[in-house]
Amino acid sequence: MDERYTPRPVAAWFVLGALASVLFMALGCSGLVMHVMTDPATLPLDERTIMEAEPQWVLAASAFGFVAGLIGAVLLLLRRAQAERILLVSLAGLLVWLAGMLATPHFRDLMSTDQIAIVLVTVAIAWTIYWFARHSRQRGWLR
């Protein structure tokens, strides 16, 4: 049997990683709420143009990804095995968000390099959180 996947005691850093996951996804949810609640008329013209060019399905994909991610991260903190599946769904939603941003030419062309980089880093962190949940399940830390 492969020793990498034998049950082991929960690592001391597990709670810190799970808390960081919850905080990251909560930050994503709060950013999403601020985005949805913002009146485009109050924004500078360039930001208003970006907000109006964003397709609703791209916004829905990000909402799905962040809300599922927050639920999955809380389940991870509670050491529940369902966290891995929900975080995979969250990652899929965030990948659709990324693909939607990059596949919509008008929207993509309005975004700065920094904004695209932030989206890429966000998806990379979501993948890392999913990997952490998978790693935790393989070690027997989730029940």
C-alpha positions, 0 to 999 in steps of 0.5 A: 500500500502507498504510504502517502495515502495512509491516515495520519494525525491532523497536521498542526497547520491544518487549521491555519490553512482552513482558516486562510481558505475561509478568509479568502473565499469570504473576501471573494464573496464580499467583493462580489457583493460590492460589485453587485451593489455598486451603481455604475452611474457612480463610477468613473467612465472607464470602470463603468464601461467595464462593468456594463460590458461584463456579461451576466453569465460571467458574473453568475459564474463568479458568484457560483464559484465564490459562494460554493468556495465559502461553503466548501472552505467552512466544511473544510474547517469543520473537517467534513469530506464533502468539502473536497467535492464542493471546492471542486465545484467552486473551482469549476465555477471560477474557471468558467468565470476566467474563461468567460472573461477571456472569451468575451472580446469586448469585455477582455479588451477593456480590462487592464493587465493588472485586472486579468492578473488578479483573476488568474491569481484568484483562480490559482488560489482556488485551485490551491484550496481544492488541492488542500482539501484533496490532500486532507481527504487523502491523509484521512483528516476529513470525516 
